[in-house]
């Protein structure tokens, strides 16, 4: 091969290599710039990858790189110091999406945190839990052989749920004795709104499980139906309602507040003050609202913090506080909550719902 041919071959190789190297340099500079922009430290990218390298090279056990990366994302959000803002990855994101859609794979129980432990606060009619014999008032002891003593409420929920046609082993404490159950999971459709007339009264009862898409319309239909059946007073049950879409909560409130009522105001990051106003009704009726320590966010508006959910990719998202709620008199409720006018402890051993019975007693006096 002649010198001309060698020179031509080198040129054919050099040019693409040059393009690749130039592209890599541009990409690295861009990454350094991004890290610098978001952290204010020019060495931040080096610190990040150096930390990863140290862990991988020197940690005493095997390292799950995906878990480390997820941990870094969770850590970014957790440093905000806001309990409502969180990174939703993997199963957490699936659970959140299922909650908002009202459909999930599980056994069909409502759970609550009490002084006695994690309580089964309700069992859905026709659910696998009801068929297996679980009852309201049961205290969860273990899930698949693991004690729930150190579990948070969301951990319990996540461990009870699972793929359709799989089973979960539960041990509960009932009347001082432990009982074991194996419950088959299946697809559960959670009606976000369910209501009925209280026998022998003019009192209606409506439970709202979560404020997801369509909740306001479903509530209005149920409310109208009960009004036609003679409802003149309402018990609204928001216990264990984790919140959801603010507009849906405002739509629910429109059924029983005066016209153009300001439901809640909030301040955004830029200082802009805005508010949610309900269309309202000219014919409001007496109302008692049931809440507990697990009622949050949009639930407390009717009885915080405004969350926005921003996708990271198809399997993860960041739920972050974008504004702070204030009640109509200007009081911030984030981290404080709404204190009930009447506090009724939930007693697991009580076969009756003592909180509902107290609500019924109060509203009958209205």
C-alpha positions as CSV (number, residue, x, y, z in Angstrom):
1,X,0.0,0.0,0.0
2,X,1.4,3.4,-1.0
3,X,1.9,6.4,1.2
4,X,-1.1,8.1,-0.5
5,X,-3.3,5.2,0.3
6,X,-2.1,5.0,4.0
7,X,-2.6,8.8,4.3
8,X,-6.1,8.5,2.9
9,X,-7.0,5.6,5.2
10,X,-5.8,7.5,8.2
11,X,-7.9,10.5,7.2
12,X,-11.0,8.3,6.9
13,X,-10.4,7.0,10.4
14,X,-9.3,10.3,12.0
15,X,-12.3,12.4,11.0
16,X,-14.9,10.1,12.6
17,X,-12.7,9.7,15.7
18,X,-12.4,13.4,15.9
19,X,-16.2,13.8,15.7
20,X,-16.6,11.2,18.5
21,X,-14.0,12.8,20.7
22,X,-15.4,16.3,20.2
23,X,-18.9,15.0,21.0
24,X,-17.7,13.3,24.2
25,X,-15.9,16.5,25.3
26,X,-19.0,18.6,24.7
27,X,-21.1,16.1,26.6
28,X,-18.7,16.0,29.6
29,X,-18.5,19.8,29.6
30,X,-22.3,20.0,29.5
31,X,-22.6,17.5,32.5
32,X,-20.0,19.5,34.5
33,X,-22.0,22.6,33.7
34,X,-25.3,21.1,34.8
35,X,-23.8,19.8,38.1
36,X,-22.2,23.2,38.7
37,X,-25.5,25.0,37.9
38,X,-27.6,22.9,40.3
39,X,-25.1,22.7,43.1
40,X,-23.1,25.8,42.8
41,X,-19.9,23.7,43.2
42,X,-17.6,23.2,40.2
43,X,-16.3,19.9,41.6
44,X,-19.8,18.4,42.2
45,X,-19.8,15.9,39.3
46,X,-16.4,14.6,40.4
47,X,-17.6,14.3,44.0
48,X,-20.7,12.4,42.9
49,X,-18.9,9.8,40.7
50,X,-16.0,9.5,43.1
51,X,-18.4,8.6,45.8
52,X,-19.9,5.9,43.6
53,X,-16.5,4.6,42.8
54,X,-15.4,4.4,46.4
55,X,-18.6,2.5,47.4
56,X,-18.2,0.0,44.6
57,X,-14.5,-0.5,45.1
58,X,-14.3,-0.6,48.9
59,X,-17.6,-1.5,50.5
60,X,-17.5,-4.9,52.3
61,X,-20.4,-6.4,50.5
62,X,-21.8,-6.6,47.0
63,X,-23.3,-3.4,45.7
64,X,-26.6,-3.0,43.9
65,X,-25.8,0.0,41.6
66,X,-29.5,0.6,40.8
67,X,-30.4,0.7,44.5
68,X,-27.6,3.2,45.1
69,X,-28.8,5.4,42.2
70,X,-32.4,5.2,43.5
71,X,-31.1,6.1,46.9
72,X,-29.4,9.2,45.5
73,X,-32.6,10.3,43.9
74,X,-34.6,9.7,47.2
75,X,-31.9,11.6,49.1
76,X,-32.2,14.6,46.8
77,X,-35.9,14.9,47.6
78,X,-35.6,14.0,51.3
79,X,-33.2,16.8,51.9
80,X,-36.1,19.2,51.3
81,X,-37.2,18.3,54.8
82,X,-40.8,18.1,53.6
83,X,-42.7,14.8,54.5
84,X,-45.1,15.3,51.6
85,X,-42.3,15.4,48.9
86,X,-40.9,12.1,47.9
87,X,-39.3,10.2,45.1
88,X,-41.6,7.5,43.7
89,X,-39.8,4.7,42.1
90,X,-40.7,1.1,41.3
91,X,-43.5,-0.4,43.4
92,X,-44.1,3.0,45.2
93,X,-44.9,4.6,41.8
94,X,-47.2,1.6,40.8
95,X,-49.0,1.9,44.2
96,X,-49.5,5.6,43.8
97,X,-50.8,5.3,40.2
98,X,-53.1,2.5,41.4
99,X,-54.4,4.6,44.2
100,X,-55.2,7.5,41.9
101,X,-56.9,5.2,39.4
102,X,-58.9,3.4,42.2
103,X,-57.8,-0.1,41.0
104,X,-55.0,-2.2,42.5
105,X,-54.0,-5.9,43.2
106,X,-54.6,-6.7,46.9
107,X,-57.0,-8.2,49.4
108,X,-59.5,-5.3,50.0
109,X,-58.9,-3.9,53.5
110,X,-58.7,-0.4,54.9
111,X,-55.9,0.0,57.5
112,X,-55.2,2.6,60.1
113,X,-52.4,3.4,62.6
114,X,-53.5,3.3,66.2
115,X,-51.9,3.2,69.7
116,X,-52.5,-0.6,69.6
117,X,-50.8,-1.0,66.3
118,X,-51.9,-1.3,62.7
119,X,-55.6,-1.8,62.7
120,X,-57.9,-3.3,60.0
121,X,-60.3,-0.4,60.0
122,X,-62.6,-1.9,57.4
123,X,-63.1,-4.9,55.1
124,X,-64.5,-4.3,51.6
125,X,-67.7,-6.2,50.8
126,X,-67.0,-9.2,48.5
127,X,-63.3,-8.9,48.9
128,X,-60.7,-11.7,49.4
129,X,-60.2,-10.4,52.9
130,X,-63.9,-10.8,53.8
131,X,-64.0,-14.2,52.2
132,X,-60.9,-15.3,54.2
133,X,-62.6,-14.1,57.5
134,X,-60.7,-11.0,58.4
135,X,-62.7,-8.5,60.4
136,X,-62.8,-4.8,61.3
137,X,-60.9,-4.4,64.6
138,X,-58.2,-7.0,63.9
139,X,-54.7,-5.9,64.8
140,X,-52.0,-6.9,62.3
141,X,-49.2,-8.8,63.9
142,X,-47.2,-10.0,60.9
143,X,-47.1,-10.2,57.1
144,X,-45.5,-13.3,55.5
145,X,-43.8,-14.1,58.8
146,X,-42.3,-10.6,59.4
147,X,-43.5,-8.5,62.3
148,X,-45.2,-5.2,61.4
149,X,-44.1,-3.6,64.7
150,X,-41.6,-1.3,63.0
151,X,-43.6,-0.8,59.8
152,X,-45.1,2.5,58.8
153,X,-48.6,2.5,57.4
154,X,-47.4,2.7,53.8
155,X,-45.0,-0.2,54.4
156,X,-47.9,-2.4,55.5
157,X,-49.9,-1.4,52.5
158,X,-47.1,-2.2,50.1
159,X,-46.4,-5.6,51.7
160,X,-50.1,-6.6,51.7
161,X,-50.4,-5.7,48.0
162,X,-48.9,-7.9,45.3
163,X,-49.5,-9.6,42.0
164,X,-52.9,-11.0,41.2
165,X,-53.3,-14.7,42.0
166,X,-50.5,-14.7,44.6
167,X,-51.2,-15.0,48.4
168,X,-50.2,-13.2,51.5
169,X,-50.0,-14.8,55.0
170,X,-51.3,-12.6,57.8
171,X,-51.4,-13.0,61.5
172,X,-53.8,-10.8,63.4
173,X,-54.7,-10.3,67.1
174,X,-58.4,-10.6,67.8
175,X,-59.9,-10.6,71.3
176,X,-56.4,-11.3,72.8
177,X,-55.7,-14.3,70.6
178,X,-53.6,-14.6,67.4
179,X,-55.2,-15.9,64.3
180,X,-53.6,-16.8,61.0
181,X,-55.0,-16.2,57.5
182,X,-53.8,-16.9,54.0
183,X,-55.5,-14.5,51.6
184,X,-55.4,-14.7,47.8
185,X,-54.8,-11.4,46.1
186,X,-56.9,-10.3,43.2
187,X,-57.8,-7.1,41.3
188,X,-59.6,-4.8,43.6
189,X,-61.7,-1.9,42.3
190,X,-62.0,0.7,45.0
191,X,-65.1,2.9,44.6
192,X,-63.9,6.3,45.5
193,X,-67.4,7.2,46.7
194,X,-69.9,5.1,48.5
195,X,-73.1,6.2,50.3
196,X,-76.3,5.1,52.0
197,X,-79.1,6.4,54.2
198,X,-78.8,5.7,57.9
199,X,-81.7,3.5,58.8
200,X,-84.7,5.2,60.4
201,X,-83.2,8.7,60.0
202,X,-82.9,11.6,57.5
203,X,-79.1,11.3,57.8
204,X,-77.0,10.3,54.8
205,X,-73.6,8.7,55.0
206,X,-71.0,9.1,52.2
207,X,-67.4,7.8,52.3
208,X,-64.7,9.2,50.0
209,X,-61.7,6.9,49.8
210,X,-59.5,9.1,47.7
211,X,-59.8,12.2,45.5
212,X,-59.0,10.8,42.1
213,X,-60.2,11.6,38.6
214,X,-64.0,11.6,38.6
215,X,-64.5,11.7,42.4
216,X,-66.4,15.0,42.3
217,X,-68.8,13.7,39.7
218,X,-69.3,10.4,41.6
219,X,-69.9,12.3,44.8
220,X,-72.4,14.7,43.2
221,X,-74.4,11.7,41.8
222,X,-74.4,9.9,45.2
223,X,-75.3,13.2,47.1
224,X,-78.2,13.9,44.7
225,X,-79.5,10.3,45.0
226,X,-79.5,10.5,48.8
227,X,-81.2,13.9,48.7
228,X,-84.0,12.4,46.6
229,X,-84.3,9.7,49.3
230,X,-84.9,12.3,52.0
231,X,-81.4,13.2,53.2
232,X,-81.4,16.4,55.2
233,X,-78.1,15.9,57.0
234,X,-74.8,14.4,56.0
235,X,-72.0,12.4,57.6
236,X,-68.9,12.7,55.3
237,X,-66.3,10.0,56.1
238,X,-62.8,11.0,55.1
239,X,-60.9,8.7,57.4
240,X,-57.8,7.1,55.9
241,X,-58.3,9.3,52.8
242,X,-54.7,10.1,51.7
243,X,-55.9,13.1,49.6
244,X,-55.4,13.4,45.9
245,X,-56.5,15.9,43.3
246,X,-57.3,19.3,44.8
247,X,-59.9,20.2,42.1
248,X,-61.8,17.0,42.9
249,X,-62.0,17.9,46.6
250,X,-63.3,21.4,45.7
251,X,-65.9,19.8,43.4
252,X,-67.0,17.6,46.3
253,X,-67.3,20.6,48.6
254,X,-69.5,22.5,46.1
255,X,-72.4,20.2,47.1
256,X,-72.7,21.5,50.6
257,X,-71.0,25.0,50.9
258,X,-72.6,28.4,50.0
259,X,-72.0,29.8,46.5
260,X,-68.6,31.1,45.6
261,X,-67.0,29.8,48.9
262,X,-63.2,30.1,49.1
263,X,-62.2,26.6,50.1
264,X,-58.5,27.1,50.4
265,X,-55.8,29.6,49.4
266,X,-52.1,28.9,48.8
267,X,-48.8,30.6,48.1
268,X,-46.7,29.4,45.2
269,X,-42.9,29.4,45.0
270,X,-42.8,32.8,43.3
271,X,-44.9,34.3,46.1
272,X,-48.1,34.4,44.0
273,X,-51.2,33.9,46.2
274,X,-54.1,32.0,44.6
275,X,-57.2,30.3,45.9
276,X,-59.7,27.5,45.1
277,X,-63.3,28.7,45.0
278,X,-66.3,26.3,45.0
279,X,-69.3,26.9,42.9
280,X,-71.4,26.0,46.0
281,X,-75.1,25.6,46.5
282,X,-78.1,27.7,47.7
283,X,-79.3,24.8,49.7
284,X,-76.6,23.7,52.1
285,X,-77.4,21.0,54.7
286,X,-75.9,20.2,58.2
287,X,-72.6,18.3,57.9
288,X,-70.3,16.3,60.2
289,X,-66.9,15.3,58.7
290,X,-65.1,12.2,60.0
291,X,-61.2,12.4,59.8
292,X,-58.4,10.7,61.5
293,X,-54.6,10.9,61.6
294,X,-54.4,9.2,58.2
295,X,-56.6,11.9,56.5
296,X,-54.3,14.1,54.5
297,X,-53.8,16.8,51.9
298,X,-57.1,17.2,49.9
299,X,-59.0,15.5,52.7
300,X,-58.0,18.2,55.2
301,X,-59.1,21.0,52.8
302,X,-62.7,19.8,53.3
303,X,-62.4,19.1,57.0
304,X,-51.1,21.3,54.0
305,X,-49.3,21.2,51.3
306,X,-50.2,21.2,47.5
307,X,-48.5,18.3,45.7
308,X,-47.5,18.2,42.1
309,X,-46.5,14.8,40.6
310,X,-43.8,15.2,37.9
311,X,-42.7,12.0,35.9
312,X,-39.0,11.2,35.7
313,X,-39.5,8.4,33.3
314,X,-42.2,5.8,32.6
315,X,-41.6,4.0,35.9
316,X,-40.9,6.8,38.4
317,X,-41.9,10.3,39.4
318,X,-41.2,12.9,42.0
319,X,-44.1,14.1,44.2
320,X,-43.1,17.5,45.5
321,X,-44.8,20.3,47.4
322,X,-45.4,23.2,45.0
323,X,-47.4,25.5,47.4
324,X,-48.6,25.7,51.0
325,X,-52.3,25.5,51.9
326,X,-53.9,28.0,54.1
327,X,-57.5,27.9,55.5
328,X,-59.9,30.7,54.6
329,X,-58.9,32.5,57.7
330,X,-55.2,32.4,56.7
331,X,-53.9,29.6,58.9
332,X,-51.4,27.3,57.4
333,X,-52.2,23.7,58.0
334,X,-49.1,22.0,56.5
335,X,-47.5,19.9,59.2
336,X,-50.2,20.9,61.7
337,X,-53.4,19.6,60.2
338,X,-57.0,20.2,61.1
339,X,-57.8,19.6,64.7
340,X,-61.2,17.9,65.0
341,X,-63.9,19.7,67.1
342,X,-64.6,16.4,68.8
343,X,-61.9,13.7,69.4
344,X,-63.2,10.1,69.6
345,X,-60.5,7.4,70.1
346,X,-60.8,4.4,67.8
347,X,-61.1,1.4,70.0
348,X,-60.1,-1.8,68.1
349,X,-62.1,-4.1,70.5
350,X,-65.3,-2.1,70.0
351,X,-67.5,-4.1,67.5
352,X,-69.2,-0.8,66.6
353,X,-67.7,2.2,64.9
354,X,-67.6,4.5,67.8
355,X,-66.5,7.5,65.7
356,X,-69.4,7.1,63.4
357,X,-71.8,6.6,66.3
358,X,-70.6,9.9,67.8
359,X,-71.0,11.7,64.5
360,X,-74.5,10.4,64.2
361,X,-75.3,11.6,67.7
362,X,-73.9,15.1,67.0
363,X,-75.7,15.5,63.6
364,X,-79.0,14.4,65.0
365,X,-78.9,17.3,67.4
366,X,-78.5,19.8,64.5
